[in-house]
Amino acid sequence: MAKKLKIGLIGAGGIARAAHLPGYASIPDLCEVVAICDVQEETAKTLAQEFGIGKVVTDYKAIIADPEIDAISVTTPNAFHMQPTIDALKAGKHVLCEKPLGMNAAECRKMCRAAKDAGKILQVGLQLRFGGIARFMRSYIDAGHMGSIYYSRAQALRRRGVPGWGVFIDKKKQGGGPLIDIGVHILDITLFLMDYPKPMTASGKTWDQLGKNPDLFNAWGNYDRARFTVEDSAVGMIKFEDGAVVLLESSFMGNLEDGPLQTQLFGTKSGAIVKLSGEEPIKIYTEQDQQIFDMIPRNIPKVEAPHVDEVKAFVDAILNDKPSPVPGEQGLTLNAIFDAIYKSSETGKEEKVDVSF
């Protein structure tokens, strides 16, 4: 492999422009984006001109067949993650695939198998764990200060925040609503801080009446309520092999305080409320010598752009033969949990979470 990686991009939408392309552009001595693909040719041409990309195509197979290209970013809508990822892996390319890894666990299993068979890196685009907040908490936990985390409450809640663009309201192209779109982020951070225990079962409930109501205001732009086929709110309880439990709550629309994107961790030595933004994002609750302490860290690492660090980690893993910074297996775990919650909402029963592949 050439010392300077050659990168291909499949999908020229907002996540490509705002996240992946700036990430690769930040390390021009290590990599170069040489080709971009989108079914909307003009959209791809615009990005190619903006970022100095030489090759524009409308069929992703042309990028995958290019022997010059070492790695691929898949930045398409969710429904089009699986096949380009599998084809790229089979062609010997490393892949950074946006979150969620697939529409469901069945797709993720095929992607994970393809990565294993090819011996190539499959990384899931979950950038928040590269931020300073997650890094601080990971180091605090690794130092043993939390003890064993046995329960967490993860929340990704919006008051009136249905995305009025793209395919976010279309279940056939997106796979689900807030559970799979923003719940994926807070659940990943929570499980990342818990060392990704193996899930066993999940139960939950979803609702869609607010998202379909044409009389309600939506701060994120208007959309056709008749085309709203995803849930607007979801809750789930997940049980893990080690005895831990996570309560997950997510919503695009809810009559509640706007904006909680946070997880609350309960450990045997201390607990913490971890918010993914704000001036005081972390509060730690602990005890020493029978004295109760509430602590606010003041030296949380500054990370300007977690998306950029995510891409840097991908490139570093390829060049230095490191394991995937966010393994495909963890993307499978998230999708398998969502599958179980969606199924539980239909059956009214606790459902098995299958992470095998």
Residue, then its C-alpha position, 0 to 999 in steps of 0.5 A: m500500500a502506498k504511504k499516502l492513502k487514496i480515499g474514495l467517497i460514496g455519498a455527497g450529502g451533508i455528512a460528507r461535506a461537514a465531517h468526512l471531507p474536512g477530516y481527510a483534508s486535515i491530514p493531506d500528508l497522509c491521505e488524499v480523496v481522489a474520487i467521489c460518487d453520488v447519484q446526483e452528479e451535480t451535487a458530487k461535482t460541487l463537492a469535488q470542486e470545493f475539495g479539489i477531488g479529481k474524479v466524479v462518478t454516479d455509480y459507486k462500483a466505479i470507485i470500488a473497482d479503482p485499484e488506486i483507492d485504498a479506503i472508502s467512506v460510505t456517507t449515503p442514507n442508511a438504506f444504502h450503507m450495506q451493499p457499498t460497504i460489503d462490495a468495498l470490503k470484498a474488493g480489499k478496501h477499508v471502510l468508514c461507514e456512517k452511523p448507524l452501521g445498517m438498517n437492522a442487525a441482519e444487514c450489520r451481520k453481513m457487513c461484519r462477516a465481509a470485514k472479517d473475511a477480507g481482513k480489512i477495517l470496518q469502522v462505524g461513524l460514531q464521532l462523539r466518543f472522540g470528543g473531549i467529554a467522552r475521552f475524559m470520562r473514559s480515562y476517569i473510568d479506566a483509573g478505577h474511580m467509578g468502580s463497576i457501572y451497573y445501571s445507566r440512563a441514556q437520553a437523546l431527547r428533542r422537544r420539536g426537532v424532526p429533521g425537515w430535510g433528507v429521508f429522516i421521516d422515511k422508515k424504508k430509507q432510514g430504518g427508524g426515527p430518533l431511536i436509530d438516528i440520535g439514540v444511536h449516539i447516546l447509546d454508543i457513548t453509554l456502552f463505550l463507557m461501560d466497556y460494551p457489555k454483551p446485551m441479552t434482552a430488551s423491551g420497549k415502546t415506540w410512539d408516532q402520534l406527535g410526529k404525524n400531527p399537522d397542527l404541531f410546530n416543528a423547529w427544524g423545518n416543516y415536513d409532510r406529516a402524511r409521509f411520516t413513517v418512523e417513530d417520534s419517541a421511543v424508550g427501551m430497557i436493555k439487560f446485559e450479560d454482566g447484570a447491568v441495565v441501561l434505560l434508553e430514551s429518545s425523541f424527535m418530538g416531546n412535551l419536555e425540556d428541549g435538548p437533553l443529550q446525556t447519560q447518567l452512570f451509576g457505579t459502585k464507587s461513584g456516579a456521573i451525569v455526562k452531557l455531550s455539550g454545555e459549559e459544565p458537561i460532567k458532574i461526578y457524585t462520589e464519597q470519601d471517608q464517609q463524606i459525600f462529594d459533588m465534583i465538576p472537572r475543569n480540565i476536560p480535553k478540548v476537541e474542536a471537531p470530533h468528526v475530524d478526529e474520527v477520520k484521523a483515527f481511521v487513517d491512523a489505523i490503516l497506516n499503522d495496522k491497528p484495530s478498528p477504532v469503532p469496530g463493526e461489531q459494536g455497530l451490530t450491537l447497537n442495531a440488534i438492540f434497536d431491532a429488539i426494542y422495535k419488536s418489543s413495541e409490537t409484541g409487548k414482550e421482552e425480546k432477545v438481542d442477537v449480536s452473533f454474526 
